Amino acid sequence: MLPDAAPTVTSDHKAIARTFLQFANADYQRIRNLRGYYAKIARQHGLTNQDIADEYGITEAAVRAIIKRAAK
């Protein structure tokens, strides 16, 4: 059995972790913007905020905020 040793963390490891977080944040922001865009299109095609909320798995209030943010 191997001893439980803490992994060695170097500045290189931290730089890699920061890079991964930056990629994840960029993906999150891109998706966040697209959700508003698609919600606006759905509204233009007759879906209600509640319909969109049900599809996204969020509240109707969150859909209103998404659409409002996308309008800016």
N, C-alpha and C positions, 0 to 999 in steps of 0.2 A: 504494500500500500504506500502511495506517495504522500509525503507530508503536505499539509495545507499551507501553502506559501502564497503570500499576496503577490499578484503579478507586478512586475517592474514597470512603472509608468515613466515614460520619458517625455521630453518636450515634443518629440516626433509623434508619439501616440496622441498627445493632446492636440497637436495640429491636425492630425487625421480626423479626430473626433469633431473638432470645430468645422472642418470641411464638410463632413457628413451632415452636421446640423445646418450648415448654410444651404446645402442641397435640399434637405428636407423642408426648410423654410421657403425656399424658392418654389418648390413643388406645391406647398400649401397655399402660397399666395396666388399662384397660377390657377389652381383649382377653385379657390375662393372667388376669384374674378369670373371664372367661367360659370360657376353656379348662378351668379346674378344675371349674367348674360342669357343663360338658358331659361332662367325663371321669367325674365322679361319676354322672351319669345313665347314661352308657354302661356303667359297672360294674354299676349296678342292673339293667340290661337284659341282663346276661350276658356282656358283652365282657370279655376279660382285659386286664390292664395291657399285655401285649405287643400285643394287637389295637389298643388305643388308641395305643400308641407308633408302630405301623406307619402308622396313619392320620395322626398328627401329624408323622411324620418325625423323632421324637426317640427317646431310649432309654427302656427300661422303668423305669429308676431315675428318670428325669426325670418320668415319669407318676406314679410313687409320690409324688414331691415335690409335684407339682401338686395331686394329690388331697389330700395331707396339708395343704397350704397352704389349699386351698379349705374344708377342714373347720373351720378356725379362725373 
